[in-house]
Amino acid sequence: MIGGTMQKQVLTALKRYPVFTVRDIANVLDKKRSYAYLVAYRLKKAGVIHEIEKGKYTLEEDPFIIASWIVWPSYISGWAALNYHKLTEQLPFTIQVITTRKRKNKLISYGGTRIEFIKIKNKAFCGYQRVMHRDREIFIAEKEKAIVDALAAKKLSFPEAAEIIRNNKRKLNKGKLLSYAGIWSGLAKKMRKIL
């Protein structure tokens, strides 16, 4: 196992990665992957790093920070994004992550929170931004896109969307709502009814 000083150096180097792999550990150590697997196993066993899913690790404890870094490209959307943007006070039990990638595990649990991956078509992968959250970069849907993504994924009902829009009229851009809804067939027509 690596010594205390080297361990500190490795952990300091890994801090720049919200999510990292054994390959990243091997690169930081400048060692073979077989050795990096052993290091990852021992660091995990010691509780120094946390395994998110097989082969992916983090030093972070907040699932919101790591959610948009587990698969690339991706961004946080749905109820979690709506809560982040203060459009709802409802605390989400699940962080919805939008991606264009197909995943074997569509649902994982980390830090007592469920993270759900929702695959969408490439042309709908838009309307997100990079923001700072607790001194870390995350990728999250714009307010309007979070509503549309949640509707498209059937994580939000139209009456719930209508209430969120009604309660936050000044915070939302009607044109953006219609534009994002237009990506999904039939959604723009329904969106016009609730606007």
WOJO-V34701 format. One line per field, one symbol per residue. phi: phi as a letter, one per 20 degrees, with the letter a starting at -180 (. if undefined). A space follows every 10 residues. Layout:
phi->???
//
This chain:
phi->.ffgffffff ffffgfefcc dfgffffffl cffgffffff gfffffmedd eebgnccbef defffegedf cceabfbmgf fffgemebef efeceedebe eecfeecccb lmdeddddec fgfeeamcbe ceclmcecdb ffgfffffgf ffeldbefff fffffffcgf eddgffgfff fffdfnffff fgfee
//
